Amino acid sequence: MITLVRRTLLAAALALPFACAFSPAQAAGERFVFVSHAPDSDSWWNTIKNALKNAEHDLGVKVEYRNPSTGDIADMARIIEQATASNPTGIITTIADYNVLESAIKGAVDKGIPVITVNSGTAEQSKKLGALMHIGQPEYDAGKGAGERAKAAGVTKFLCVNHYITNTASVERCQGYADGLGVKLGDQMLDSGLDPTGVYNKVKAYLTAHPDTDGLLTLGPNSADPTIKLLRDTGSASKFKSFISFDLDSDIAQAIKDGIMESAIDQQPYLQGYLPVVLLTEYARYGVIPANNINTGPGFVTKKTIGLVQKLAGEYR
């Protein structure tokens, strides 16, 4: 069944509207480098890594995944420069911080290496960098959608737990949520860091100091899982009118099933790994590329739909 799904996905990708390029490359020994901003400890990226392996197998190409072990963006820029120096067929990269990564990404483009940006960043930033296209989720729009759901639930005071505040996309998520709710972001965005114990304690301290908080937004498993644990430990889940998180993992899925969390925003990371490899391969072999960017999210997974995706979470969802 999974093989059939992958074949269908590949066929769908190849059926997208393409714009002609000027000079197709030779179809031999294609090698692509995928550079993410994620630290080694971030398990959310396992779904993307799985997609890269499948794309590598399905297309007969080589895909290398590289990342800064601690999540340092300056280190990520150096990794992009190193990838450029190795002359790959194409580079896939996130735009975790436009200002820090601009020179490195433009350096690859200026050298004639095709670049597709994914995940973090915007379509506008991707275009400014000279990339072929952007594949990902409009982060502000996703946050705003969550804020609108929270507003409908009656939320007036919220906490946005930001575990990666140096990534501009994370701030866009919190700002979108505030705008969807119709309030100022202010100090309702918490710089929690990545350490699970640190996240737990910082969220606990904030909620103790702000007992009127009735809405929670976490930006992924790194901030969601410790927050879920805190609500379970304190038995306080029922006081929040809305608890929404970005992304999925087993803890988030179970929290949705248990009614602790209202929903999770699924940006379909599998597509963010698989599609750019497909499209860069087609570009290298035939000189074609879609004329438009691709939005892989947002989609809201709720208690009604979690059963359909839970068994695939961490691998394909």
VOTI-849555 format. One record per residue (C-alpha): y, x, z; residue number from 1; residue in three letters. Coordinates in steps of 0.25 Angstrom, whole numbers, plus 5000, padded with zeros to 4 digits. Layout:
// residues N
c2->Y	c1->X	c3->Z	i->NUM	aa->Ala
...
// end
This chain:
// residues 317
c2->5000	c1->5000	c3->5000	i->1	aa->Met
c2->5010	c1->5011	c3->5004	i->2	aa->Ile
c2->5007	c1->5018	c3->4990	i->3	aa->Thr
c2->5010	c1->5005	c3->4983	i->4	aa->Leu
c2->5023	c1->5004	c3->4991	i->5	aa->Val
c2->5027	c1->5018	c3->4987	i->6	aa->Arg
c2->5024	c1->5016	c3->4973	i->7	aa->Arg
c2->5032	c1->5003	c3->4973	i->8	aa->Thr
c2->5043	c1->5010	c3->4979	i->9	aa->Leu
c2->5043	c1->5021	c3->4969	i->10	aa->Leu
c2->5043	c1->5011	c3->4958	i->11	aa->Ala
c2->5055	c1->5004	c3->4964	i->12	aa->Ala
c2->5062	c1->5017	c3->4965	i->13	aa->Ala
c2->5060	c1->5020	c3->4951	i->14	aa->Leu
c2->5064	c1->5006	c3->4946	i->15	aa->Ala
c2->5078	c1->5008	c3->4952	i->16	aa->Leu
c2->5090	c1->5009	c3->4943	i->17	aa->Pro
c2->5092	c1->5023	c3->4938	i->18	aa->Phe
c2->5104	c1->5031	c3->4933	i->19	aa->Ala
c2->5101	c1->5042	c3->4923	i->20	aa->Cys
c2->5104	c1->5056	c3->4927	i->21	aa->Ala
c2->5108	c1->5067	c3->4917	i->22	aa->Phe
c2->5096	c1->5077	c3->4917	i->23	aa->Ser
c2->5083	c1->5074	c3->4924	i->24	aa->Pro
c2->5076	c1->5086	c3->4930	i->25	aa->Ala
c2->5062	c1->5091	c3->4927	i->26	aa->Gln
c2->5051	c1->5083	c3->4934	i->27	aa->Ala
c2->5043	c1->5094	c3->4941	i->28	aa->Ala
c2->5042	c1->5099	c3->4955	i->29	aa->Gly
c2->5053	c1->5089	c3->4961	i->30	aa->Glu
c2->5057	c1->5093	c3->4975	i->31	aa->Arg
c2->5066	c1->5085	c3->4984	i->32	aa->Phe
c2->5072	c1->5088	c3->4998	i->33	aa->Val
c2->5075	c1->5077	c3->5008	i->34	aa->Phe
c2->5085	c1->5081	c3->5018	i->35	aa->Val
c2->5087	c1->5072	c3->5030	i->36	aa->Ser
c2->5096	c1->5073	c3->5042	i->37	aa->His
c2->5085	c1->5069	c3->5052	i->38	aa->Ala
c2->5081	c1->5078	c3->5063	i->39	aa->Pro
c2->5066	c1->5081	c3->5064	i->40	aa->Asp
c2->5065	c1->5071	c3->5076	i->41	aa->Ser
c2->5069	c1->5059	c3->5068	i->42	aa->Asp
c2->5056	c1->5052	c3->5064	i->43	aa->Ser
c2->5063	c1->5041	c3->5056	i->44	aa->Trp
c2->5063	c1->5051	c3->5044	i->45	aa->Trp
c2->5048	c1->5051	c3->5044	i->46	aa->Asn
c2->5049	c1->5038	c3->5035	i->47	aa->Thr
c2->5057	c1->5046	c3->5025	i->48	aa->Ile
c2->5048	c1->5058	c3->5026	i->49	aa->Lys
c2->5036	c1->5049	c3->5023	i->50	aa->Asn
c2->5044	c1->5044	c3->5011	i->51	aa->Ala
c2->5047	c1->5058	c3->5006	i->52	aa->Leu
c2->5032	c1->5061	c3->5006	i->53	aa->Lys
c2->5028	c1->5049	c3->4999	i->54	aa->Asn
c2->5039	c1->5051	c3->4988	i->55	aa->Ala
c2->5034	c1->5066	c3->4987	i->56	aa->Glu
c2->5020	c1->5061	c3->4985	i->57	aa->His
c2->5023	c1->5049	c3->4975	i->58	aa->Asp
c2->5032	c1->5057	c3->4966	i->59	aa->Leu
c2->5026	c1->5071	c3->4966	i->60	aa->Gly
c2->5038	c1->5078	c3->4972	i->61	aa->Val
c2->5041	c1->5087	c3->4983	i->62	aa->Lys
c2->5050	c1->5082	c3->4995	i->63	aa->Val
c2->5055	c1->5090	c3->5006	i->64	aa->Glu
c2->5061	c1->5084	c3->5019	i->65	aa->Tyr
c2->5071	c1->5092	c3->5026	i->66	aa->Arg
c2->5080	c1->5089	c3->5038	i->67	aa->Asn
c2->5087	c1->5096	c3->5050	i->68	aa->Pro
c2->5078	c1->5097	c3->5061	i->69	aa->Ser
c2->5088	c1->5093	c3->5071	i->70	aa->Thr
c2->5096	c1->5083	c3->5062	i->71	aa->Gly
c2->5108	c1->5093	c3->5061	i->72	aa->Asp
c2->5116	c1->5089	c3->5049	i->73	aa->Ile
c2->5121	c1->5103	c3->5046	i->74	aa->Ala
c2->5107	c1->5108	c3->5046	i->75	aa->Asp
c2->5104	c1->5096	c3->5036	i->76	aa->Met
c2->5115	c1->5101	c3->5027	i->77	aa->Ala
c2->5109	c1->5115	c3->5027	i->78	aa->Arg
c2->5095	c1->5109	c3->5023	i->79	aa->Ile
c2->5101	c1->5102	c3->5011	i->80	aa->Ile
c2->5107	c1->5115	c3->5007	i->81	aa->Glu
c2->5094	c1->5122	c3->5008	i->82	aa->Gln
c2->5087	c1->5110	c3->5000	i->83	aa->Ala
c2->5098	c1->5112	c3->4989	i->84	aa->Thr
c2->5095	c1->5127	c3->4988	i->85	aa->Ala
c2->5080	c1->5124	c3->4986	i->86	aa->Ser
c2->5084	c1->5116	c3->4973	i->87	aa->Asn
c2->5076	c1->5103	c3->4975	i->88	aa->Pro
c2->5075	c1->5092	c3->4965	i->89	aa->Thr
c2->5083	c1->5084	c3->4974	i->90	aa->Gly
c2->5088	c1->5082	c3->4988	i->91	aa->Ile
c2->5088	c1->5069	c3->4997	i->92	aa->Ile
c2->5097	c1->5070	c3->5009	i->93	aa->Thr
c2->5103	c1->5061	c3->5019	i->94	aa->Thr
c2->5119	c1->5061	c3->5022	i->95	aa->Ile
c2->5118	c1->5062	c3->5037	i->96	aa->Ala
c2->5132	c1->5068	c3->5037	i->97	aa->Asp
c2->5140	c1->5068	c3->5024	i->98	aa->Tyr
c2->5150	c1->5079	c3->5029	i->99	aa->Asn
c2->5139	c1->5089	c3->5033	i->100	aa->Val
c2->5130	c1->5087	c3->5022	i->101	aa->Leu
c2->5140	c1->5085	c3->5010	i->102	aa->Glu
c2->5140	c1->5100	c3->5006	i->103	aa->Ser
c2->5125	c1->5101	c3->5006	i->104	aa->Ala
c2->5122	c1->5089	c3->4998	i->105	aa->Ile
c2->5133	c1->5091	c3->4988	i->106	aa->Lys
c2->5128	c1->5105	c3->4987	i->107	aa->Gly
c2->5114	c1->5100	c3->4982	i->108	aa->Ala
c2->5121	c1->5090	c3->4973	i->109	aa->Val
c2->5130	c1->5101	c3->4967	i->110	aa->Asp
c2->5117	c1->5109	c3->4964	i->111	aa->Lys
c2->5112	c1->5098	c3->4956	i->112	aa->Gly
c2->5101	c1->5093	c3->4966	i->113	aa->Ile
c2->5100	c1->5078	c3->4966	i->114	aa->Pro
c2->5102	c1->5072	c3->4979	i->115	aa->Val
c2->5099	c1->5058	c3->4985	i->116	aa->Ile
c2->5105	c1->5055	c3->4999	i->117	aa->Thr
c2->5097	c1->5046	c3->5008	i->118	aa->Val
c2->5098	c1->5039	c3->5022	i->119	aa->Asn
c2->5111	c1->5044	c3->5028	i->120	aa->Ser
c2->5124	c1->5043	c3->5021	i->121	aa->Gly
c2->5130	c1->5034	c3->5011	i->122	aa->Thr
c2->5129	c1->5031	c3->4997	i->123	aa->Ala
c2->5144	c1->5035	c3->4996	i->124	aa->Glu
c2->5141	c1->5049	c3->5003	i->125	aa->Gln
c2->5129	c1->5051	c3->4994	i->126	aa->Ser
c2->5138	c1->5049	c3->4981	i->127	aa->Lys
c2->5149	c1->5059	c3->4987	i->128	aa->Lys
c2->5138	c1->5069	c3->4989	i->129	aa->Leu
c2->5133	c1->5068	c3->4974	i->130	aa->Gly
c2->5120	c1->5063	c3->4978	i->131	aa->Ala
c2->5112	c1->5054	c3->4968	i->132	aa->Leu
c2->5111	c1->5042	c3->4977	i->133	aa->Met
c2->5109	c1->5038	c3->4992	i->134	aa->His
c2->5097	c1->5031	c3->4997	i->135	aa->Ile
c2->5098	c1->5025	c3->5011	i->136	aa->Gly
c2->5104	c1->5014	c3->5020	i->137	aa->Gln
c2->5119	c1->5011	c3->5021	i->138	aa->Pro
c2->5120	c1->5014	c3->5036	i->139	aa->Glu
c2->5133	c1->5007	c3->5039	i->140	aa->Tyr
c2->5128	c1->4994	c3->5032	i->141	aa->Asp
c2->5115	c1->4995	c3->5040	i->142	aa->Ala
c2->5123	c1->4997	c3->5053	i->143	aa->Gly
c2->5132	c1->4985	c3->5049	i->144	aa->Lys
c2->5120	c1->4976	c3->5046	i->145	aa->Gly
c2->5114	c1->4980	c3->5060	i->146	aa->Ala
c2->5128	c1->4976	c3->5066	i->147	aa->Gly
c2->5128	c1->4963	c3->5059	i->148	aa->Glu
c2->5114	c1->4960	c3->5065	i->149	aa->Arg
c2->5119	c1->4964	c3->5079	i->150	aa->Ala
c2->5131	c1->4955	c3->5077	i->151	aa->Lys
c2->5123	c1->4943	c3->5074	i->152	aa->Ala
c2->5115	c1->4946	c3->5086	i->153	aa->Ala
c2->5127	c1->4945	c3->5095	i->154	aa->Gly
c2->5129	c1->4960	c3->5098	i->155	aa->Val
c2->5143	c1->4964	c3->5102	i->156	aa->Thr
c2->5141	c1->4978	c3->5109	i->157	aa->Lys
c2->5132	c1->4988	c3->5103	i->158	aa->Phe
c2->5126	c1->5002	c3->5103	i->159	aa->Leu
c2->5123	c1->5010	c3->5091	i->160	aa->Cys
c2->5114	c1->5022	c3->5095	i->161	aa->Val
c2->5117	c1->5033	c3->5085	i->162	aa->Asn
c2->5107	c1->5044	c3->5086	i->163	aa->His
c2->5112	c1->5052	c3->5075	i->164	aa->Tyr
c2->5127	c1->5051	c3->5076	i->165	aa->Ile
c2->5130	c1->5063	c3->5067	i->166	aa->Thr
c2->5124	c1->5055	c3->5055	i->167	aa->Asn
c2->5136	c1->5047	c3->5049	i->168	aa->Thr
c2->5126	c1->5036	c3->5045	i->169	aa->Ala
c2->5122	c1->5033	c3->5059	i->170	aa->Ser
c2->5137	c1->5031	c3->5063	i->171	aa->Val
c2->5138	c1->5021	c3->5050	i->172	aa->Glu
c2->5126	c1->5013	c3->5056	i->173	aa->Arg
c2->5133	c1->5011	c3->5069	i->174	aa->Cys
c2->5147	c1->5008	c3->5063	i->175	aa->Gln
c2->5140	c1->4998	c3->5054	i->176	aa->Gly
c2->5134	c1->4991	c3->5066	i->177	aa->Tyr
c2->5147	c1->4990	c3->5073	i->178	aa->Ala
c2->5154	c1->4985	c3->5060	i->179	aa->Asp
c2->5142	c1->4975	c3->5058	i->180	aa->Gly
c2->5144	c1->4970	c3->5073	i->181	aa->Leu
c2->5159	c1->4970	c3->5071	i->182	aa->Gly
c2->5163	c1->4979	c3->5082	i->183	aa->Val
c2->5168	c1->4994	c3->5083	i->184	aa->Lys
c2->5158	c1->5005	c3->5084	i->185	aa->Leu
c2->5165	c1->5012	c3->5095	i->186	aa->Gly
c2->5156	c1->5019	c3->5106	i->187	aa->Asp
c2->5145	c1->5010	c3->5102	i->188	aa->Gln
c2->5138	c1->5021	c3->5094	i->189	aa->Met
c2->5130	c1->5030	c3->5103	i->190	aa->Leu
c2->5127	c1->5045	c3->5099	i->191	aa->Asp
c2->5113	c1->5045	c3->5105	i->192	aa->Ser
c2->5107	c1->5058	c3->5099	i->193	aa->Gly
c2->5093	c1->5059	c3->5095	i->194	aa->Leu
c2->5086	c1->5062	c3->5108	i->195	aa->Asp
c2->5078	c1->5049	c3->5112	i->196	aa->Pro
c2->5081	c1->5051	c3->5127	i->197	aa->Thr
c2->5095	c1->5054	c3->5124	i->198	aa->Gly
c2->5096	c1->5041	c3->5115	i->199	aa->Val
c2->5089	c1->5033	c3->5126	i->200	aa->Tyr
c2->5099	c1->5038	c3->5137	i->201	aa->Asn
c2->5112	c1->5037	c3->5129	i->202	aa->Lys
c2->5108	c1->5023	c3->5124	i->203	aa->Val
c2->5105	c1->5019	c3->5139	i->204	aa->Lys
c2->5118	c1->5025	c3->5144	i->205	aa->Ala
c2->5126	c1->5017	c3->5133	i->206	aa->Tyr
c2->5120	c1->5004	c3->5136	i->207	aa->Leu
c2->5122	c1->5006	c3->5151	i->208	aa->Thr
c2->5136	c1->5009	c3->5149	i->209	aa->Ala
c2->5138	c1->4997	c3->5139	i->210	aa->His
c2->5129	c1->4986	c3->5144	i->211	aa->Pro
c2->5135	c1->4976	c3->5135	i->212	aa->Asp
c2->5129	c1->4982	c3->5123	i->213	aa->Thr
c2->5121	c1->4972	c3->5115	i->214	aa->Asp
c2->5117	c1->4978	c3->5102	i->215	aa->Gly
c2->5110	c1->4991	c3->5099	i->216	aa->Leu
c2->5109	c1->4999	c3->5086	i->217	aa->Leu
c2->5101	c1->5012	c3->5085	i->218	aa->Thr
c2->5101	c1->5020	c3->5072	i->219	aa->Leu
c2->5086	c1->5024	c3->5071	i->220	aa->Gly
c2->5074	c1->5027	c3->5079	i->221	aa->Pro
c2->5081	c1->5039	c3->5086	i->222	aa->Asn
c2->5090	c1->5030	c3->5093	i->223	aa->Ser
c2->5082	c1->5017	c3->5092	i->224	aa->Ala
c2->5069	c1->5022	c3->5099	i->225	aa->Asp
c2->5076	c1->5027	c3->5112	i->226	aa->Pro
c2->5085	c1->5014	c3->5113	i->227	aa->Thr
c2->5073	c1->5005	c3->5111	i->228	aa->Ile
c2->5066	c1->5013	c3->5122	i->229	aa->Lys
c2->5078	c1->5011	c3->5131	i->230	aa->Leu
c2->5078	c1->4996	c3->5129	i->231	aa->Leu
c2->5063	c1->4995	c3->5132	i->232	aa->Arg
c2->5065	c1->5004	c3->5144	i->233	aa->Asp
c2->5077	c1->4995	c3->5150	i->234	aa->Thr
c2->5072	c1->4982	c3->5145	i->235	aa->Gly
c2->5086	c1->4979	c3->5139	i->236	aa->Ser
c2->5082	c1->4976	c3->5125	i->237	aa->Ala
c2->5086	c1->4961	c3->5126	i->238	aa->Ser
c2->5100	c1->4964	c3->5130	i->239	aa->Lys
c2->5103	c1->4969	c3->5116	i->240	aa->Phe
c2->5106	c1->4958	c3->5105	i->241	aa->Lys
c2->5103	c1->4968	c3->5094	i->242	aa->Ser
c2->5096	c1->4981	c3->5093	i->243	aa->Phe
c2->5095	c1->4987	c3->5079	i->244	aa->Ile
c2->5090	c1->5000	c3->5074	i->245	aa->Ser
c2->5091	c1->5008	c3->5061	i->246	aa->Phe
c2->5077	c1->5012	c3->5056	i->247	aa->Asp
c2->5063	c1->5010	c3->5061	i->248	aa->Leu
c2->5052	c1->5017	c3->5069	i->249	aa->Asp
c2->5041	c1->5012	c3->5078	i->250	aa->Ser
c2->5050	c1->5010	c3->5090	i->251	aa->Asp
c2->5060	c1->5002	c3->5082	i->252	aa->Ile
c2->5050	c1->4993	c3->5076	i->253	aa->Ala
c2->5044	c1->4990	c3->5089	i->254	aa->Gln
c2->5057	c1->4987	c3->5095	i->255	aa->Ala
c2->5060	c1->4977	c3->5084	i->256	aa->Ile
c2->5046	c1->4970	c3->5086	i->257	aa->Lys
c2->5049	c1->4970	c3->5101	i->258	aa->Asp
c2->5063	c1->4963	c3->5099	i->259	aa->Gly
c2->5070	c1->4975	c3->5105	i->260	aa->Ile
c2->5077	c1->4979	c3->5092	i->261	aa->Met
c2->5082	c1->4968	c3->5082	i->262	aa->Glu
c2->5080	c1->4976	c3->5070	i->263	aa->Ser
c2->5080	c1->4990	c3->5063	i->264	aa->Ala
c2->5087	c1->4994	c3->5051	i->265	aa->Ile
c2->5077	c1->4999	c3->5040	i->266	aa->Asp
c2->5083	c1->5009	c3->5030	i->267	aa->Gln
c2->5070	c1->5012	c3->5024	i->268	aa->Gln
c2->5069	c1->5027	c3->5025	i->269	aa->Pro
c2->5057	c1->5027	c3->5017	i->270	aa->Tyr
c2->5065	c1->5024	c3->5005	i->271	aa->Leu
c2->5075	c1->5035	c3->5009	i->272	aa->Gln
c2->5064	c1->5045	c3->5007	i->273	aa->Gly
c2->5056	c1->5040	c3->4996	i->274	aa->Tyr
c2->5067	c1->5035	c3->4986	i->275	aa->Leu
c2->5075	c1->5047	c3->4985	i->276	aa->Pro
c2->5063	c1->5056	c3->4981	i->277	aa->Val
c2->5059	c1->5046	c3->4970	i->278	aa->Val
c2->5073	c1->5045	c3->4965	i->279	aa->Leu
c2->5076	c1->5060	c3->4965	i->280	aa->Leu
c2->5062	c1->5062	c3->4958	i->281	aa->Thr
c2->5066	c1->5052	c3->4947	i->282	aa->Glu
c2->5079	c1->5059	c3->4946	i->283	aa->Tyr
c2->5073	c1->5073	c3->4944	i->284	aa->Ala
c2->5062	c1->5068	c3->4934	i->285	aa->Arg
c2->5070	c1->5058	c3->4926	i->286	aa->Tyr
c2->5085	c1->5059	c3->4930	i->287	aa->Gly
c2->5086	c1->5045	c3->4935	i->288	aa->Val
c2->5092	c1->5040	c3->4948	i->289	aa->Ile
c2->5096	c1->5026	c3->4954	i->290	aa->Pro
c2->5110	c1->5023	c3->4951	i->291	aa->Ala
c2->5112	c1->5017	c3->4965	i->292	aa->Asn
c2->5110	c1->5021	c3->4980	i->293	aa->Asn
c2->5098	c1->5015	c3->4987	i->294	aa->Ile
c2->5100	c1->5007	c3->5000	i->295	aa->Asn
c2->5087	c1->5008	c3->5008	i->296	aa->Thr
c2->5092	c1->4999	c3->5020	i->297	aa->Gly
c2->5096	c1->4993	c3->5029	i->298	aa->Pro
c2->5085	c1->4983	c3->5032	i->299	aa->Gly
c2->5083	c1->4977	c3->5045	i->300	aa->Phe
c2->5069	c1->4976	c3->5051	i->301	aa->Val
c2->5067	c1->4966	c3->5061	i->302	aa->Thr
c2->5056	c1->4960	c3->5070	i->303	aa->Lys
c2->5052	c1->4951	c3->5058	i->304	aa->Lys
c2->5050	c1->4963	c3->5049	i->305	aa->Thr
c2->5046	c1->4974	c3->5058	i->306	aa->Ile
c2->5032	c1->4972	c3->5056	i->307	aa->Gly
c2->5033	c1->4975	c3->5041	i->308	aa->Leu
c2->5039	c1->4988	c3->5043	i->309	aa->Val
c2->5034	c1->4993	c3->5057	i->310	aa->Gln
c2->5021	c1->4999	c3->5052	i->311	aa->Lys
c2->5028	c1->5007	c3->5041	i->312	aa->Leu
c2->5039	c1->5012	c3->5051	i->313	aa->Ala
c2->5041	c1->5027	c3->5051	i->314	aa->Gly
c2->5033	c1->5029	c3->5038	i->315	aa->Glu
c2->5039	c1->5019	c3->5027	i->316	aa->Tyr
c2->5049	c1->5012	c3->5035	i->317	aa->Arg
// end
